[in-house]
């Protein structure tokens, strides 16, 4: 929000939406609904992208940010 990429909103509300969305994704993974045709890594990226775009980010900026963040997470 401070960078101007997301619409002004209540940070707690954004946190709750993020948690709900990712909790649902984890539930689908644990239940075996994410198959090789829908790998969990791809679904995770799409969920993060859609959440960011829904909060006001551009598709391009969201994709770049997610790729950078996941690369950093995988290299630590």
N, CA, C and O atoms as a Tripos MOL2 file, in Angstrom:
@<TRIPOS>MOLECULE
protein
  304   303    76     0     0
PROTEIN
NO_CHARGES

@<TRIPOS>ATOM
      1 N           0.8290   -1.1850    0.0000 N.3       1 UNK1
      2 CA          0.0000    0.0000    0.0000 C.3       1 UNK1
      3 C           0.8720    1.2480    0.0000 C.2       1 UNK1
      4 O           0.5840    2.2070   -0.7150 O.2       1 UNK1
      5 N           1.9330    1.2400    0.7940 N.am      2 UNK2
      6 CA          2.8050    2.4080    0.8480 C.3       2 UNK2
      7 C           3.4840    2.6700   -0.4910 C.2       2 UNK2
      8 O           3.7780    3.8190   -0.8180 O.2       2 UNK2
      9 N           3.7340    1.6260   -1.2640 N.am      3 UNK3
     10 CA          4.3770    1.7870   -2.5710 C.3       3 UNK3
     11 C           3.3750    2.2070   -3.6450 C.2       3 UNK3
     12 O           3.7660    2.4860   -4.7790 O.2       3 UNK3
     13 N           2.0910    2.2540   -3.3010 N.am      4 UNK4
     14 CA          1.0750    2.6540   -4.2540 C.3       4 UNK4
     15 C           0.6200    1.5530   -5.1910 C.2       4 UNK4
     16 O          -0.0780    1.8220   -6.1690 O.2       4 UNK4
     17 N           1.0020    0.3260   -4.9080 N.am      5 UNK5
     18 CA          0.6160   -0.7770   -5.7820 C.3       5 UNK5
     19 C          -0.7270   -1.3790   -5.3970 C.2       5 UNK5
     20 O          -1.3940   -1.9800   -6.2400 O.2       5 UNK5
     21 N          -1.1350   -1.2300   -4.1400 N.am      6 UNK6
     22 CA         -2.4220   -1.7630   -3.6880 C.3       6 UNK6
     23 C          -3.3330   -0.6160   -3.2990 C.2       6 UNK6
     24 O          -2.8770    0.4290   -2.8350 O.2       6 UNK6
     25 N          -4.6320   -0.8240   -3.4950 N.am      7 UNK7
     26 CA         -5.6190    0.1680   -3.0690 C.3       7 UNK7
     27 C          -5.5520    0.3190   -1.5510 C.2       7 UNK7
     28 O          -5.2240   -0.6360   -0.8470 O.2       7 UNK7
     29 N          -5.8580    1.5010   -1.0490 N.am      8 UNK8
     30 CA         -5.9500    1.6430    0.4050 C.3       8 UNK8
     31 C          -7.0030    0.6800    0.9520 C.2       8 UNK8
     32 O          -8.1160    0.5950    0.4340 O.2       8 UNK8
     33 N          -6.6360   -0.0270    1.9850 N.am      9 UNK9
     34 CA         -7.5470   -0.9940    2.6080 C.3       9 UNK9
     35 C          -7.0550   -1.2770    4.0180 C.2       9 UNK9
     36 O          -5.9300   -0.9350    4.3840 O.2       9 UNK9
     37 N          -7.8980   -1.8940    4.7780 N.am     10 UNK10
     38 CA         -7.5330   -2.2880    6.1310 C.3      10 UNK10
     39 C          -6.5460   -3.4500    6.0580 C.2      10 UNK10
     40 O          -6.8940   -4.5100    5.5380 O.2      10 UNK10
     41 N          -5.3300   -3.2800    6.5610 N.am     11 UNK11
     42 CA         -4.3370   -4.3560    6.4920 C.3      11 UNK11
     43 C          -4.8210   -5.6600    7.1260 C.2      11 UNK11
     44 O          -4.4910   -6.7380    6.6320 O.2      11 UNK11
     45 N          -5.5890   -5.5850    8.1960 N.am     12 UNK12
     46 CA         -6.0950   -6.8020    8.8280 C.3      12 UNK12
     47 C          -7.0430   -7.5510    7.8910 C.2      12 UNK12
     48 O          -7.0320   -8.7810    7.8530 O.2      12 UNK12
     49 N          -7.8500   -6.8270    7.1460 N.am     13 UNK13
     50 CA         -8.7480   -7.4540    6.1850 C.3      13 UNK13
     51 C          -7.9560   -8.1700    5.0870 C.2      13 UNK13
     52 O          -8.3010   -9.2870    4.7000 O.2      13 UNK13
     53 N          -6.9000   -7.5310    4.5890 N.am     14 UNK14
     54 CA         -6.0390   -8.1540    3.5800 C.3      14 UNK14
     55 C          -5.4070   -9.4240    4.1490 C.2      14 UNK14
     56 O          -5.3160  -10.4450    3.4670 O.2      14 UNK14
     57 N          -4.9720   -9.3450    5.4100 N.am     15 UNK15
     58 CA         -4.3740  -10.5130    6.0660 C.3      15 UNK15
     59 C          -5.3760  -11.6580    6.1420 C.2      15 UNK15
     60 O          -5.0260  -12.8020    5.8510 O.2      15 UNK15
     61 N          -6.5930  -11.3720    6.5190 N.am     16 UNK16
     62 CA         -7.6150  -12.4050    6.6140 C.3      16 UNK16
     63 C          -7.9150  -13.0250    5.2520 C.2      16 UNK16
     64 O          -8.0530  -14.2440    5.1430 O.2      16 UNK16
     65 N          -8.0150  -12.2000    4.2220 N.am     17 UNK17
     66 CA         -8.2720  -12.7250    2.8810 C.3      17 UNK17
     67 C          -7.1340  -13.6360    2.4300 C.2      17 UNK17
     68 O          -7.3670  -14.6970    1.8520 O.2      17 UNK17
     69 N          -5.9120  -13.2140    2.6980 N.am     18 UNK18
     70 CA         -4.7480  -14.0160    2.3240 C.3      18 UNK18
     71 C          -4.7790  -15.3510    3.0480 C.2      18 UNK18
     72 O          -4.5740  -16.3970    2.4320 O.2      18 UNK18
     73 N          -5.0300  -15.3240    4.3380 N.am     19 UNK19
     74 CA         -5.0520  -16.5550    5.1310 C.3      19 UNK19
     75 C          -6.1370  -17.4900    4.6240 C.2      19 UNK19
     76 O          -5.8900  -18.6830    4.4470 O.2      19 UNK19
     77 N          -7.3310  -16.9670    4.3890 N.am     20 UNK20
     78 CA         -8.4390  -17.8050    3.9060 C.3      20 UNK20
     79 C          -8.1110  -18.4390    2.5610 C.2      20 UNK20
     80 O          -8.3570  -19.6270    2.3530 O.2      20 UNK20
     81 N          -7.5650  -17.6600    1.6650 N.am     21 UNK21
     82 CA         -7.2530  -18.1660    0.3360 C.3      21 UNK21
     83 C          -6.1900  -19.2640    0.4170 C.2      21 UNK21
     84 O          -6.3450  -20.3190   -0.1980 O.2      21 UNK21
     85 N          -5.1380  -19.0300    1.1540 N.am     22 UNK22
     86 CA         -4.0660  -20.0130    1.2400 C.3      22 UNK22
     87 C          -4.4720  -21.2250    2.0690 C.2      22 UNK22
     88 O          -4.0080  -22.3320    1.7970 O.2      22 UNK22
     89 N          -5.3190  -21.0450    3.0660 N.am     23 UNK23
     90 CA         -5.8290  -22.1660    3.8460 C.3      23 UNK23
     91 C          -6.6360  -23.0960    2.9460 C.2      23 UNK23
     92 O          -6.5340  -24.3180    3.0530 O.2      23 UNK23
     93 N          -7.4290  -22.5150    2.0680 N.am     24 UNK24
     94 CA         -8.1900  -23.3290    1.1150 C.3      24 UNK24
     95 C          -7.2810  -24.0990    0.1760 C.2      24 UNK24
     96 O          -7.5440  -25.2630   -0.1260 O.2      24 UNK24
     97 N          -6.2200  -23.4680   -0.2860 N.am     25 UNK25
     98 CA         -5.2740  -24.1290   -1.1760 C.3      25 UNK25
     99 C          -4.5890  -25.2990   -0.4680 C.2      25 UNK25
    100 O          -4.4450  -26.3790   -1.0420 O.2      25 UNK25
    101 N          -4.1720  -25.0810    0.7710 N.am     26 UNK26
    102 CA         -3.5330  -26.1600    1.5320 C.3      26 UNK26
    103 C          -4.5100  -27.3100    1.7440 C.2      26 UNK26
    104 O          -4.1320  -28.4760    1.6330 O.2      26 UNK26
    105 N          -5.7550  -26.9880    2.0440 N.am     27 UNK27
    106 CA         -6.7700  -28.0310    2.2110 C.3      27 UNK27
    107 C          -6.9380  -28.8720    0.9550 C.2      27 UNK27
    108 O          -7.0540  -30.0950    1.0360 O.2      27 UNK27
    109 N          -6.9510  -28.2210   -0.2090 N.am     28 UNK28
    110 CA         -7.0600  -28.9560   -1.4690 C.3      28 UNK28
    111 C          -5.8400  -29.8470   -1.6990 C.2      28 UNK28
    112 O          -5.9720  -30.9760   -2.1710 O.2      28 UNK28
    113 N          -4.6650  -29.3440   -1.3690 N.am     29 UNK29
    114 CA         -3.4340  -30.1200   -1.5220 C.3      29 UNK29
    115 C          -3.4570  -31.3450   -0.6110 C.2      29 UNK29
    116 O          -3.1600  -32.4550   -1.0510 O.2      29 UNK29
    117 N          -3.8070  -31.1460    0.6430 N.am     30 UNK30
    118 CA         -3.8340  -32.2580    1.6020 C.3      30 UNK30
    119 C          -4.8880  -33.2990    1.2590 C.2      30 UNK30
    120 O          -4.7100  -34.4850    1.5350 O.2      30 UNK30
    121 N          -5.9840  -32.8540    0.6570 N.am     31 UNK31
    122 CA         -7.0530  -33.7790    0.2770 C.3      31 UNK31
    123 C          -6.7640  -34.4930   -1.0460 C.2      31 UNK31
    124 O          -7.5120  -35.3810   -1.4540 O.2      31 UNK31
    125 N          -5.6780  -34.1000   -1.7120 N.am     32 UNK32
    126 CA         -5.3030  -34.7630   -2.9550 C.3      32 UNK32
    127 C          -5.9920  -34.2430   -4.1980 C.2      32 UNK32
    128 O          -5.9720  -34.8990   -5.2400 O.2      32 UNK32
    129 N          -6.6060  -33.0660   -4.1040 N.am     33 UNK33
    130 CA         -7.2990  -32.5140   -5.2650 C.3      33 UNK33
    131 C          -6.3830  -31.8150   -6.2600 C.2      33 UNK33
    132 O          -6.7830  -31.5670   -7.3980 O.2      33 UNK33
    133 N          -5.1650  -31.4950   -5.8510 N.am     34 UNK34
    134 CA         -4.2250  -30.8540   -6.7740 C.3      34 UNK34
    135 C          -3.3650  -31.9610   -7.3690 C.2      34 UNK34
    136 O          -2.5120  -32.5360   -6.6930 O.2      34 UNK34
    137 N          -3.5970  -32.2450   -8.6170 N.am     35 UNK35
    138 CA         -2.9370  -33.3560   -9.2900 C.3      35 UNK35
    139 C          -1.7660  -32.8520  -10.1130 C.2      35 UNK35
    140 O          -1.4530  -31.6620  -10.1030 O.2      35 UNK35
    141 N          -1.1320  -33.7520  -10.8160 N.am     36 UNK36
    142 CA          0.0030  -33.3520  -11.6510 C.3      36 UNK36
    143 C          -0.4090  -32.3740  -12.7430 C.2      36 UNK36
    144 O           0.4230  -31.6140  -13.2380 O.2      36 UNK36
    145 N          -1.6890  -32.3860  -13.1270 N.am     37 UNK37
    146 CA         -2.1430  -31.4130  -14.1240 C.3      37 UNK37
    147 C          -2.3650  -30.0380  -13.4990 C.2      37 UNK37
    148 O          -2.4540  -29.0370  -14.2110 O.2      37 UNK37
    149 N          -2.4540  -29.9870  -12.1810 N.am     38 UNK38
    150 CA         -2.5850  -28.7280  -11.4470 C.3      38 UNK38
    151 C          -1.6360  -28.7670  -10.2500 C.2      38 UNK38
    152 O          -2.0930  -28.8630   -9.1110 O.2      38 UNK38
    153 N          -0.3300  -28.6950  -10.4860 N.am     39 UNK39
    154 CA          0.6330  -28.7780   -9.3790 C.3      39 UNK39
    155 C           0.4250  -27.6700   -8.3560 C.2      39 UNK39
    156 O           0.0530  -26.5510   -8.7070 O.2      39 UNK39
    157 N           0.6650  -27.9880   -7.0950 N.am     40 UNK40
    158 CA          0.4250  -27.0290   -6.0210 C.3      40 UNK40
    159 C           1.2910  -25.7770   -6.1610 C.2      40 UNK40
    160 O           0.8440  -24.6860   -5.8050 O.2      40 UNK40
    161 N           2.5210  -25.9090   -6.6710 N.am     41 UNK41
    162 CA          3.3660  -24.7230   -6.8600 C.3      41 UNK41
    163 C           2.7340  -23.7480   -7.8380 C.2      41 UNK41
    164 O           2.7330  -22.5400   -7.6030 O.2      41 UNK41
    165 N           2.1910  -24.2720   -8.9420 N.am     42 UNK42
    166 CA          1.5310  -23.4020   -9.9170 C.3      42 UNK42
    167 C           0.2830  -22.7590   -9.3210 C.2      42 UNK42
    168 O           0.0370  -21.5690   -9.5140 O.2      42 UNK42
    169 N          -0.4950  -23.5480   -8.6020 N.am     43 UNK43
    170 CA         -1.7100  -23.0200   -7.9870 C.3      43 UNK43
    171 C          -1.3630  -21.9370   -6.9600 C.2      43 UNK43
    172 O          -2.0480  -20.9180   -6.8710 O.2      43 UNK43
    173 N          -0.2930  -22.1630   -6.1860 N.am     44 UNK44
    174 CA          0.1400  -21.1960   -5.1900 C.3      44 UNK44
    175 C           0.4960  -19.8690   -5.8550 C.2      44 UNK44
    176 O           0.0700  -18.8090   -5.3980 O.2      44 UNK44
    177 N           1.2720  -19.9290   -6.9270 N.am     45 UNK45
    178 CA          1.6420  -18.7120   -7.6620 C.3      45 UNK45
    179 C           0.4010  -17.9880   -8.1850 C.2      45 UNK45
    180 O           0.3060  -16.7640   -8.0920 O.2      45 UNK45
    181 N          -0.5460  -18.7450   -8.7330 N.am     46 UNK46
    182 CA         -1.7580  -18.1290   -9.2800 C.3      46 UNK46
    183 C          -2.5970  -17.4810   -8.1850 C.2      46 UNK46
    184 O          -3.1580  -16.4030   -8.3830 O.2      46 UNK46
    185 N          -2.6820  -18.1360   -7.0310 N.am     47 UNK47
    186 CA         -3.4420  -17.5590   -5.9180 C.3      47 UNK47
    187 C          -2.8050  -16.2600   -5.4380 C.2      47 UNK47
    188 O          -3.4960  -15.2660   -5.2160 O.2      47 UNK47
    189 N          -1.4880  -16.2750   -5.2810 N.am     48 UNK48
    190 CA         -0.8100  -15.0460   -4.8570 C.3      48 UNK48
    191 C          -0.9810  -13.9380   -5.8830 C.2      48 UNK48
    192 O          -1.2310  -12.7860   -5.5290 O.2      48 UNK48
    193 N          -0.8450  -14.2900   -7.1540 N.am     49 UNK49
    194 CA         -1.0040  -13.3020   -8.2310 C.3      49 UNK49
    195 C          -2.4030  -12.6960   -8.2070 C.2      49 UNK49
    196 O          -2.5610  -11.4760   -8.2640 O.2      49 UNK49
    197 N          -3.4170  -13.5580   -8.1210 N.am     50 UNK50
    198 CA         -4.7950  -13.0750   -8.1570 C.3      50 UNK50
    199 C          -5.1330  -12.2320   -6.9330 C.2      50 UNK50
    200 O          -5.8840  -11.2610   -7.0260 O.2      50 UNK50
    201 N          -4.5760  -12.6100   -5.7900 N.am     51 UNK51
    202 CA         -4.7980  -11.8110   -4.5940 C.3      51 UNK51
    203 C          -4.1850  -10.4220   -4.7570 C.2      51 UNK51
    204 O          -4.8210   -9.4210   -4.4290 O.2      51 UNK51
    205 N          -2.9610  -10.3570   -5.2600 N.am     52 UNK52
    206 CA         -2.2910   -9.0690   -5.4570 C.3      52 UNK52
    207 C          -3.0360   -8.2110   -6.4780 C.2      52 UNK52
    208 O          -3.2380   -7.0180   -6.2530 O.2      52 UNK52
    209 N          -3.4420   -8.8040   -7.5890 N.am     53 UNK53
    210 CA         -4.1670   -8.0500   -8.6210 C.3      53 UNK53
    211 C          -5.5250   -7.5920   -8.0850 C.2      53 UNK53
    212 O          -5.9580   -6.4730   -8.3590 O.2      53 UNK53
    213 N          -6.1840   -8.4500   -7.3310 N.am     54 UNK54
    214 CA         -7.4630   -8.0790   -6.7350 C.3      54 UNK54
    215 C          -7.3330   -6.9330   -5.7410 C.2      54 UNK54
    216 O          -8.2820   -6.1810   -5.5180 O.2      54 UNK54
    217 N          -6.1440   -6.8040   -5.1430 N.am     55 UNK55
    218 CA         -5.9000   -5.7220   -4.1810 C.3      55 UNK55
    219 C          -5.4450   -4.4390   -4.8660 C.2      55 UNK55
    220 O          -5.2290   -3.4230   -4.2060 O.2      55 UNK55
    221 N          -5.2990   -4.4840   -6.2020 N.am     56 UNK56
    222 CA         -4.9830   -3.2680   -6.9360 C.3      56 UNK56
    223 C          -3.6760   -3.2790   -7.6990 C.2      56 UNK56
    224 O          -3.3940   -2.3310   -8.4320 O.2      56 UNK56
    225 N          -2.8580   -4.3260   -7.5530 N.am     57 UNK57
    226 CA         -1.5810   -4.3930   -8.2610 C.3      57 UNK57
    227 C          -1.8260   -4.6860   -9.7420 C.2      57 UNK57
    228 O          -2.9060   -5.1390  -10.1180 O.2      57 UNK57
    229 N          -0.8310   -4.4290  -10.5690 N.am     58 UNK58
    230 CA         -0.9430   -4.8110  -11.9740 C.3      58 UNK58
    231 C          -0.5130   -6.2670  -12.1180 C.2      58 UNK58
    232 O           0.2390   -6.7820  -11.2910 O.2      58 UNK58
    233 N          -0.9840   -6.9150  -13.1500 N.am     59 UNK59
    234 CA         -0.6330   -8.3100  -13.4040 C.3      59 UNK59
    235 C           0.8750   -8.4640  -13.5430 C.2      59 UNK59
    236 O           1.4660   -9.3810  -12.9720 O.2      59 UNK59
    237 N           1.4900   -7.5730  -14.2970 N.am     60 UNK60
    238 CA          2.9260   -7.6670  -14.5520 C.3      60 UNK60
    239 C           3.7370   -7.4930  -13.2670 C.2      60 UNK60
    240 O           4.6560   -8.2680  -13.0040 O.2      60 UNK60
    241 N           3.4020   -6.4840  -12.4710 N.am     61 UNK61
    242 CA          4.1460   -6.2520  -11.2280 C.3      61 UNK61
    243 C           3.9470   -7.3990  -10.2420 C.2      61 UNK61
    244 O           4.8820   -7.7980   -9.5480 O.2      61 UNK61
    245 N           2.7390   -7.9210  -10.1850 N.am     62 UNK62
    246 CA          2.4650   -9.0400   -9.2770 C.3      62 UNK62
    247 C           3.2860  -10.2600   -9.6740 C.2      62 UNK62
    248 O           3.8740  -10.9170   -8.8160 O.2      62 UNK62
    249 N           3.3310  -10.5650  -10.9580 N.am     63 UNK63
    250 CA          4.0870  -11.7360  -11.4090 C.3      63 UNK63
    251 C           5.5750  -11.5930  -11.1080 C.2      63 UNK63
    252 O           6.2140  -12.5540  -10.6790 O.2      63 UNK63
    253 N           6.1300  -10.4090  -11.3280 N.am     64 UNK64
    254 CA          7.5470  -10.1810  -11.0430 C.3      64 UNK64
    255 C           7.8150  -10.3160   -9.5460 C.2      64 UNK64
    256 O           8.7740  -10.9770   -9.1480 O.2      64 UNK64
    257 N           6.9880   -9.7030   -8.7230 N.am     65 UNK65
    258 CA          7.1830   -9.7480   -7.2750 C.3      65 UNK65
    259 C           7.0980  -11.1720   -6.7410 C.2      65 UNK65
    260 O           7.9040  -11.5730   -5.9010 O.2      65 UNK65
    261 N           6.1320  -11.9290   -7.2240 N.am     66 UNK66
    262 CA          5.9540  -13.3070   -6.7630 C.3      66 UNK66
    263 C           7.1360  -14.1650   -7.1830 C.2      66 UNK66
    264 O           7.6290  -14.9690   -6.3910 O.2      66 UNK66
    265 N           7.5940  -14.0070   -8.4120 N.am     67 UNK67
    266 CA          8.7470  -14.7770   -8.8740 C.3      67 UNK67
    267 C           9.9780  -14.4710   -8.0260 C.2      67 UNK67
    268 O          10.7070  -15.3820   -7.6340 O.2      67 UNK67
    269 N          10.2090  -13.1860   -7.7440 N.am     68 UNK68
    270 CA         11.3520  -12.8050   -6.9160 C.3      68 UNK68
    271 C          11.2370  -13.3570   -5.4980 C.2      68 UNK68
    272 O          12.2080  -13.8760   -4.9470 O.2      68 UNK68
    273 N          10.0700  -13.2460   -4.9220 N.am     69 UNK69
    274 CA          9.8670  -13.7160   -3.5480 C.3      69 UNK69
    275 C          10.0460  -15.2240   -3.4460 C.2      69 UNK69
    276 O          10.6810  -15.7100   -2.5100 O.2      69 UNK69
    277 N           9.4970  -15.9630   -4.3930 N.am     70 UNK70
    278 CA          9.6310  -17.4250   -4.3340 C.3      70 UNK70
    279 C          11.0560  -17.8660   -4.6330 C.2      70 UNK70
    280 O          11.5280  -18.8500   -4.0640 O.2      70 UNK70
    281 N          11.7490  -17.1530   -5.5190 N.am     71 UNK71
    282 CA         13.1550  -17.4630   -5.7680 C.3      71 UNK71
    283 C          13.9750  -17.2360   -4.4980 C.2      71 UNK71
    284 O          14.8230  -18.0580   -4.1520 O.2      71 UNK71
    285 N          13.7270  -16.1290   -3.8080 N.am     72 UNK72
    286 CA         14.4450  -15.8630   -2.5580 C.3      72 UNK72
    287 C          14.1390  -16.9440   -1.5120 C.2      72 UNK72
    288 O          15.0380  -17.4160   -0.8170 O.2      72 UNK72
    289 N          12.8810  -17.3220   -1.4120 N.am     73 UNK73
    290 CA         12.4830  -18.3400   -0.4280 C.3      73 UNK73
    291 C          13.1450  -19.6820   -0.7360 C.2      73 UNK73
    292 O          13.5420  -20.4070    0.1760 O.2      73 UNK73
    293 N          13.2600  -20.0030   -2.0020 N.am     74 UNK74
    294 CA         13.8610  -21.2850   -2.3980 C.3      74 UNK74
    295 C          15.3660  -21.2890   -2.2590 C.2      74 UNK74
    296 O          15.9710  -22.3590   -2.2000 O.2      74 UNK74
    297 N          15.9930  -20.1140   -2.2040 N.am     75 UNK75
    298 CA         17.4480  -20.0190   -2.1060 C.3      75 UNK75
    299 C          17.9470  -19.7800   -0.6860 C.2      75 UNK75
    300 O          19.1460  -19.5960   -0.4750 O.2      75 UNK75
    301 N          17.0360  -19.7810    0.2960 N.am     76 UNK76
    302 CA         17.4770  -19.5600    1.6750 C.3      76 UNK76
    303 C          17.5510  -20.8520    2.4340 C.2      76 UNK76
    304 O          17.9050  -20.8570    3.6130 O.2      76 UNK76
@<TRIPOS>BOND
     1     1     2 1
     2     2     3 1
     3     3     4 2
     4     3     5 am
     5     5     6 1
     6     6     7 1
     7     7     8 2
     8     7     9 am
     9     9    10 1
    10    10    11 1
    11    11    12 2
    12    11    13 am
    13    13    14 1
    14    14    15 1
    15    15    16 2
    16    15    17 am
    17    17    18 1
    18    18    19 1
    19    19    20 2
    20    19    21 am
    21    21    22 1
    22    22    23 1
    23    23    24 2
    24    23    25 am
    25    25    26 1
    26    26    27 1
    27    27    28 2
    28    27    29 am
    29    29    30 1
    30    30    31 1
    31    31    32 2
    32    31    33 am
    33    33    34 1
    34    34    35 1
    35    35    36 2
    36    35    37 am
    37    37    38 1
    38    38    39 1
    39    39    40 2
    40    39    41 am
    41    41    42 1
    42    42    43 1
    43    43    44 2
    44    43    45 am
    45    45    46 1
    46    46    47 1
    47    47    48 2
    48    47    49 am
    49    49    50 1
    50    50    51 1
    51    51    52 2
    52    51    53 am
    53    53    54 1
    54    54    55 1
    55    55    56 2
    56    55    57 am
    57    57    58 1
    58    58    59 1
    59    59    60 2
    60    59    61 am
    61    61    62 1
    62    62    63 1
    63    63    64 2
    64    63    65 am
    65    65    66 1
    66    66    67 1
    67    67    68 2
    68    67    69 am
    69    69    70 1
    70    70    71 1
    71    71    72 2
    72    71    73 am
    73    73    74 1
    74    74    75 1
    75    75    76 2
    76    75    77 am
    77    77    78 1
    78    78    79 1
    79    79    80 2
    80    79    81 am
    81    81    82 1
    82    82    83 1
    83    83    84 2
    84    83    85 am
    85    85    86 1
    86    86    87 1
    87    87    88 2
    88    87    89 am
    89    89    90 1
    90    90    91 1
    91    91    92 2
    92    91    93 am
    93    93    94 1
    94    94    95 1
    95    95    96 2
    96    95    97 am
    97    97    98 1
    98    98    99 1
    99    99   100 2
   100    99   101 am
   101   101   102 1
   102   102   103 1
   103   103   104 2
   104   103   105 am
   105   105   106 1
   106   106   107 1
   107   107   108 2
   108   107   109 am
   109   109   110 1
   110   110   111 1
   111   111   112 2
   112   111   113 am
   113   113   114 1
   114   114   115 1
   115   115   116 2
   116   115   117 am
   117   117   118 1
   118   118   119 1
   119   119   120 2
   120   119   121 am
   121   121   122 1
   122   122   123 1
   123   123   124 2
   124   123   125 am
   125   125   126 1
   126   126   127 1
   127   127   128 2
   128   127   129 am
   129   129   130 1
   130   130   131 1
   131   131   132 2
   132   131   133 am
   133   133   134 1
   134   134   135 1
   135   135   136 2
   136   135   137 am
   137   137   138 1
   138   138   139 1
   139   139   140 2
   140   139   141 am
   141   141   142 1
   142   142   143 1
   143   143   144 2
   144   143   145 am
   145   145   146 1
   146   146   147 1
   147   147   148 2
   148   147   149 am
   149   149   150 1
   150   150   151 1
   151   151   152 2
   152   151   153 am
   153   153   154 1
   154   154   155 1
   155   155   156 2
   156   155   157 am
   157   157   158 1
   158   158   159 1
   159   159   160 2
   160   159   161 am
   161   161   162 1
   162   162   163 1
   163   163   164 2
   164   163   165 am
   165   165   166 1
   166   166   167 1
   167   167   168 2
   168   167   169 am
   169   169   170 1
   170   170   171 1
   171   171   172 2
   172   171   173 am
   173   173   174 1
   174   174   175 1
   175   175   176 2
   176   175   177 am
   177   177   178 1
   178   178   179 1
   179   179   180 2
   180   179   181 am
   181   181   182 1
   182   182   183 1
   183   183   184 2
   184   183   185 am
   185   185   186 1
   186   186   187 1
   187   187   188 2
   188   187   189 am
   189   189   190 1
   190   190   191 1
   191   191   192 2
   192   191   193 am
   193   193   194 1
   194   194   195 1
   195   195   196 2
   196   195   197 am
   197   197   198 1
   198   198   199 1
   199   199   200 2
   200   199   201 am
   201   201   202 1
   202   202   203 1
   203   203   204 2
   204   203   205 am
   205   205   206 1
   206   206   207 1
   207   207   208 2
   208   207   209 am
   209   209   210 1
   210   210   211 1
   211   211   212 2
   212   211   213 am
   213   213   214 1
   214   214   215 1
   215   215   216 2
   216   215   217 am
   217   217   218 1
   218   218   219 1
   219   219   220 2
   220   219   221 am
   221   221   222 1
   222   222   223 1
   223   223   224 2
   224   223   225 am
   225   225   226 1
   226   226   227 1
   227   227   228 2
   228   227   229 am
   229   229   230 1
   230   230   231 1
   231   231   232 2
   232   231   233 am
   233   233   234 1
   234   234   235 1
   235   235   236 2
   236   235   237 am
   237   237   238 1
   238   238   239 1
   239   239   240 2
   240   239   241 am
   241   241   242 1
   242   242   243 1
   243   243   244 2
   244   243   245 am
   245   245   246 1
   246   246   247 1
   247   247   248 2
   248   247   249 am
   249   249   250 1
   250   250   251 1
   251   251   252 2
   252   251   253 am
   253   253   254 1
   254   254   255 1
   255   255   256 2
   256   255   257 am
   257   257   258 1
   258   258   259 1
   259   259   260 2
   260   259   261 am
   261   261   262 1
   262   262   263 1
   263   263   264 2
   264   263   265 am
   265   265   266 1
   266   266   267 1
   267   267   268 2
   268   267   269 am
   269   269   270 1
   270   270   271 1
   271   271   272 2
   272   271   273 am
   273   273   274 1
   274   274   275 1
   275   275   276 2
   276   275   277 am
   277   277   278 1
   278   278   279 1
   279   279   280 2
   280   279   281 am
   281   281   282 1
   282   282   283 1
   283   283   284 2
   284   283   285 am
   285   285   286 1
   286   286   287 1
   287   287   288 2
   288   287   289 am
   289   289   290 1
   290   290   291 1
   291   291   292 2
   292   291   293 am
   293   293   294 1
   294   294   295 1
   295   295   296 2
   296   295   297 am
   297   297   298 1
   298   298   299 1
   299   299   300 2
   300   299   301 am
   301   301   302 1
   302   302   303 1
   303   303   304 2
@<TRIPOS>SUBSTRUCTURE
     1 UNK1         2 RESIDUE 1 A UNK
     2 UNK2         6 RESIDUE 1 A UNK
     3 UNK3        10 RESIDUE 1 A UNK
     4 UNK4        14 RESIDUE 1 A UNK
     5 UNK5        18 RESIDUE 1 A UNK
     6 UNK6        22 RESIDUE 1 A UNK
     7 UNK7        26 RESIDUE 1 A UNK
     8 UNK8        30 RESIDUE 1 A UNK
     9 UNK9        34 RESIDUE 1 A UNK
    10 UNK10       38 RESIDUE 1 A UNK
    11 UNK11       42 RESIDUE 1 A UNK
    12 UNK12       46 RESIDUE 1 A UNK
    13 UNK13       50 RESIDUE 1 A UNK
    14 UNK14       54 RESIDUE 1 A UNK
    15 UNK15       58 RESIDUE 1 A UNK
    16 UNK16       62 RESIDUE 1 A UNK
    17 UNK17       66 RESIDUE 1 A UNK
    18 UNK18       70 RESIDUE 1 A UNK
    19 UNK19       74 RESIDUE 1 A UNK
    20 UNK20       78 RESIDUE 1 A UNK
    21 UNK21       82 RESIDUE 1 A UNK
    22 UNK22       86 RESIDUE 1 A UNK
    23 UNK23       90 RESIDUE 1 A UNK
    24 UNK24       94 RESIDUE 1 A UNK
    25 UNK25       98 RESIDUE 1 A UNK
    26 UNK26      102 RESIDUE 1 A UNK
    27 UNK27      106 RESIDUE 1 A UNK
    28 UNK28      110 RESIDUE 1 A UNK
    29 UNK29      114 RESIDUE 1 A UNK
    30 UNK30      118 RESIDUE 1 A UNK
    31 UNK31      122 RESIDUE 1 A UNK
    32 UNK32      126 RESIDUE 1 A UNK
    33 UNK33      130 RESIDUE 1 A UNK
    34 UNK34      134 RESIDUE 1 A UNK
    35 UNK35      138 RESIDUE 1 A UNK
    36 UNK36      142 RESIDUE 1 A UNK
    37 UNK37      146 RESIDUE 1 A UNK
    38 UNK38      150 RESIDUE 1 A UNK
    39 UNK39      154 RESIDUE 1 A UNK
    40 UNK40      158 RESIDUE 1 A UNK
    41 UNK41      162 RESIDUE 1 A UNK
    42 UNK42      166 RESIDUE 1 A UNK
    43 UNK43      170 RESIDUE 1 A UNK
    44 UNK44      174 RESIDUE 1 A UNK
    45 UNK45      178 RESIDUE 1 A UNK
    46 UNK46      182 RESIDUE 1 A UNK
    47 UNK47      186 RESIDUE 1 A UNK
    48 UNK48      190 RESIDUE 1 A UNK
    49 UNK49      194 RESIDUE 1 A UNK
    50 UNK50      198 RESIDUE 1 A UNK
    51 UNK51      202 RESIDUE 1 A UNK
    52 UNK52      206 RESIDUE 1 A UNK
    53 UNK53      210 RESIDUE 1 A UNK
    54 UNK54      214 RESIDUE 1 A UNK
    55 UNK55      218 RESIDUE 1 A UNK
    56 UNK56      222 RESIDUE 1 A UNK
    57 UNK57      226 RESIDUE 1 A UNK
    58 UNK58      230 RESIDUE 1 A UNK
    59 UNK59      234 RESIDUE 1 A UNK
    60 UNK60      238 RESIDUE 1 A UNK
    61 UNK61      242 RESIDUE 1 A UNK
    62 UNK62      246 RESIDUE 1 A UNK
    63 UNK63      250 RESIDUE 1 A UNK
    64 UNK64      254 RESIDUE 1 A UNK
    65 UNK65      258 RESIDUE 1 A UNK
    66 UNK66      262 RESIDUE 1 A UNK
    67 UNK67      266 RESIDUE 1 A UNK
    68 UNK68      270 RESIDUE 1 A UNK
    69 UNK69      274 RESIDUE 1 A UNK
    70 UNK70      278 RESIDUE 1 A UNK
    71 UNK71      282 RESIDUE 1 A UNK
    72 UNK72      286 RESIDUE 1 A UNK
    73 UNK73      290 RESIDUE 1 A UNK
    74 UNK74      294 RESIDUE 1 A UNK
    75 UNK75      298 RESIDUE 1 A UNK
    76 UNK76      302 RESIDUE 1 A UNK
